[in-house]
Amino acid sequence: MILRKARLFAMLLLAATAAQTSAQETSAATAPPTARANDVASLDAILQTLYQVISGPAGEKRDWDRFRSLFAPGARLIPIARPQGGPAQARIMTPDDFAANAGPRMEERGFFEREIGRVTETFGGVTHVMSAYESRQTAEDPEPFARGINSIQLLNDGTRWWVVSIFWDSERPDNPIPGKYLSGSGSRD
């Protein structure tokens, strides 16, 4: 009985070590590109870069490596999807998934997104930003085609800022952006 428990413990220890090694190898293999120091030096810089790097006119290729460099390994982008007549669903993507799925449409049609208000809360290395945005196909469009809120979670590791996740929903007649999030671009509480 003792020998059987010892074997079981050894097998579990070996499996746990293999899983940890595999996770470390996967994490190293998916490490983001090196970020430009100015892009990640402050909270304002990383948020400005985040909006800037996805924006551009039709026919302009985006710098997806620069985009990826903003995100922590394992980061997620999560838009709320609303299938017709169905309940809201979270669509979970990696930065690579986002670049592959949304990138071609942005580059084909043109896409400009900018922050129109912000509420920020920080505790230790954790920062949460409710960033209201508006989207246009061209920078000159008089009205945005969409508005909403990006709930952005960030990590400040003491040397740079990292985007850990972005979870967003769009404004609709039954879901207007509350005024407290429209207190001016870049405002902080």
Phi, psi and omega in degrees: 000314180295320180296320179296317178295322179295318178296316179298316179298317180297319179294318178295319178297317179296317179295318179295319179295317179296319179295319179295317179298317179298317179296320179294319179294319178297316180297318180293323181290334182253020178300139181290160174299158178294131181277153170292133184305319181292334180290333188237015185283335181212167177299313179301319183295314183292323179291318177299316180294320180304313179289320184296317189290336178269348184268145176168165182285166175302140179087354180262122178290137178275156178270085185290334174294319176297319176302308182299328183293345180279342190259140174292150174305134181085004182297157181227148171242129190224093173279153173273124176256145179230086176301145183308121177077355183257173179286160177298143180226144175272126176255108188266126182227155168272168173303323177297317178300315180300312180300318182289322185273312184271331185306308181301321179293317179299317183287328180284315188263341190089145182199126176230123177235138178220154179282136179241001177177157185206140168234128186237137173228139182227139171221112182059233181274001183259126174234134177242127180239125169264104187250106177286141183224163168224146184239140178225156175279326174233155180297337183269354180306131182292331181230144176288151174271346179205152171219162178178197179229129170265120172268106188249124176256131184231156175241132169252110184271009181097344178240335180197171175260145178229138169276124180265319176201154172228122182236120187224158177220152182266153174285141177217167179306324179269006182213064181287154176289124177298144182304329183296341178267357182249034186278020179110140182301125176083003181291150182229142174260000000 
